[in-house]
């Protein structure tokens, strides 16, 4: 007697963006008349009370008692005090637009450096009144980047520098209650993918097909399909498309400023077909990256659905900003396509990108180097990159390798930090358990094992 084949249904989850937090990333009307100083000013005004509260709590029991000095230029020499201001890194290898303007315009621009670090680098703290150089062991042995709002404890020496004995940040923000930890429901997962690189040199169509079949539950037996059915959402963190390099023929006549024969649509069509298949089975959030057709400045706006004619017909397709705040079954998510950590990486000698991502949580700011060396929109009335709350899952796309860490806060906050590698290079995705916040990888590599 034949039995009916088993029916496996996709698990469901409630999803939403986080209202005002997500709206902060949306640039509705672009106006570049204002100065970037407004962004720095708003950042300091919004974060100074947070850092000052932590500093007072940390240093209140000192004997002799340390004095809080509101303005940096009011510091008295030899007096133990603490200040709150914005870090500025003086780095001679860091790009400087004023230097570029003063150079002869016939000189070719210097290539992009992997690091800005040098033995002569200096750390300064500044506020509305002025700037002071920071010295001491705490300064030489810590990770600093321009744009972080920080508190420092110490005293001014005879050289006019501020010798630091301790430092303080805003710390991990408040966090919504993780209600799934209190339930007995079976596990649900979100799939995190980045760097599909369709059209690039590392792109392997077979691996992309395997990923599509896995996410839609068309691979393996009932056991594997049941496991895939527990994936309730897919997050694609940028760099999905790579436009092939085509050598243009200058002898051809160009219409409307470009040669139509050099415009390659194949990567976009392949990506559209891939998304169509996945969206037929599960909700997908698509973020833009460096290589994708979106705005060049942070926060990147959603990729226009018109580029994906087959996919845009599905209600399960969501084109979102980069960075992006979201929520799945009341588990908050914050993710980016990697530009923020890539820029921080250039400021420090460390190679540990996971540590840098964890630091942004402690700083309570995901993109401190914007707008100094990371292009961003000149916001006038807000700084959207401030982490006003701590996410449960914080992922960074297009990194050199997979890494993960559970970061805990002073008030019991728990944040799963995930560094996502490029899928085109590693054929690897990450799955995060919404109930336990545990994370593991799944590989679709077609390379033969040695």
QUIWOTA-V388458 format. One record per residue. N is the residue number from 1. PHI is phi as a letter, one per 40 degrees, with the letter a starting at -180 (* if undefined). Layout:
N/PHI + N/PHI
This chain:
1/* + 2/c + 3/b + 4/c + 5/c + 6/c + 7/b + 8/b + 9/b + 10/c + 11/c + 12/b + 13/a + 14/c + 15/b + 16/a + 17/c + 18/c + 19/f + 20/c + 21/c + 22/c + 23/c + 24/c + 25/c + 26/c + 27/b + 28/c + 29/b + 30/c + 31/b + 32/b + 33/c + 34/c + 35/c + 36/c + 37/d + 38/c + 39/c + 40/c + 41/c + 42/c + 43/c + 44/c + 45/c + 46/c + 47/c + 48/d + 49/c + 50/c + 51/c + 52/c + 53/c + 54/c + 55/c + 56/c + 57/c + 58/c + 59/b + 60/c + 61/c + 62/c + 63/b + 64/c + 65/c + 66/c + 67/b + 68/c + 69/b + 70/c + 71/b + 72/d + 73/c + 74/c + 75/c + 76/c + 77/c + 78/g + 79/c + 80/c + 81/a + 82/b + 83/b + 84/b + 85/a + 86/b + 87/c + 88/b + 89/c + 90/c + 91/b + 92/c + 93/c + 94/c + 95/d + 96/b + 97/c + 98/c + 99/c + 100/c + 101/c + 102/c + 103/c + 104/c + 105/c + 106/c + 107/c + 108/c + 109/c + 110/c + 111/c + 112/c + 113/c + 114/c + 115/a + 116/b + 117/c + 118/a + 119/c + 120/c + 121/c + 122/b + 123/b + 124/b + 125/b + 126/b + 127/a + 128/c + 129/c + 130/i + 131/a + 132/b + 133/c + 134/b + 135/b + 136/h + 137/c + 138/c + 139/c + 140/c + 141/b + 142/b + 143/c + 144/b + 145/b + 146/c + 147/h + 148/c + 149/c + 150/a + 151/b + 152/b + 153/b + 154/i + 155/a + 156/c + 157/c + 158/c + 159/c + 160/g + 161/c + 162/b + 163/c + 164/c + 165/b + 166/a + 167/b + 168/a + 169/b + 170/c + 171/g + 172/c + 173/c + 174/c + 175/b + 176/c + 177/c + 178/c + 179/c + 180/c + 181/c + 182/c + 183/b + 184/b + 185/c + 186/c + 187/c + 188/b + 189/b + 190/b + 191/c + 192/b + 193/b + 194/a + 195/g + 196/c + 197/f + 198/c + 199/g + 200/c + 201/c + 202/c + 203/c + 204/b + 205/d + 206/c + 207/c + 208/c + 209/c + 210/c + 211/c + 212/c + 213/c + 214/c + 215/c + 216/c + 217/g + 218/b + 219/b + 220/g + 221/c + 222/c + 223/c + 224/c + 225/c + 226/c + 227/c + 228/c + 229/c + 230/c + 231/c + 232/b + 233/a + 234/b + 235/b + 236/b + 237/c + 238/g + 239/f + 240/c + 241/b + 242/b + 243/c + 244/d + 245/c + 246/b + 247/c + 248/c + 249/c + 250/c + 251/c + 252/c + 253/c + 254/b + 255/b + 256/f + 257/g + 258/a + 259/c + 260/c + 261/c + 262/c + 263/c + 264/b + 265/c + 266/d + 267/d + 268/c + 269/c + 270/c + 271/c + 272/c + 273/c + 274/c + 275/c + 276/c + 277/c + 278/c + 279/c + 280/c + 281/b + 282/a + 283/c + 284/b + 285/b + 286/b + 287/b + 288/c + 289/b + 290/d + 291/c + 292/c + 293/c + 294/a + 295/c + 296/c + 297/c + 298/c + 299/c + 300/c + 301/c + 302/d + 303/c + 304/c + 305/c + 306/c + 307/c + 308/b + 309/c + 310/c + 311/c + 312/c + 313/c + 314/c + 315/c + 316/c + 317/c + 318/b + 319/c + 320/b + 321/c + 322/b + 323/c + 324/a + 325/b + 326/a + 327/a + 328/b + 329/f + 330/g + 331/c + 332/c + 333/b + 334/b + 335/a + 336/a + 337/c + 338/h + 339/c + 340/c + 341/c + 342/d + 343/c + 344/c + 345/d + 346/c + 347/c + 348/b + 349/c + 350/c + 351/b + 352/c + 353/c + 354/c + 355/c + 356/c + 357/c + 358/c + 359/c + 360/c + 361/c + 362/c + 363/c + 364/g + 365/a + 366/c + 367/a + 368/c + 369/c + 370/c + 371/b + 372/d + 373/b + 374/b + 375/c + 376/a + 377/c + 378/c + 379/c + 380/b + 381/b + 382/a + 383/b + 384/c + 385/c + 386/c + 387/c + 388/c + 389/a + 390/c + 391/c + 392/c + 393/b + 394/b + 395/b + 396/b + 397/c + 398/f + 399/c + 400/c + 401/a + 402/c + 403/a + 404/a + 405/a + 406/c + 407/c + 408/b + 409/b + 410/c + 411/b + 412/g + 413/c + 414/b + 415/b + 416/c + 417/c + 418/b + 419/c + 420/c + 421/c + 422/c + 423/c + 424/c + 425/c + 426/b + 427/f + 428/b + 429/b + 430/b + 431/b + 432/b + 433/c + 434/c + 435/c + 436/b + 437/g + 438/c + 439/b + 440/a + 441/b + 442/b + 443/b + 444/b + 445/c + 446/b + 447/c + 448/c + 449/c + 450/c
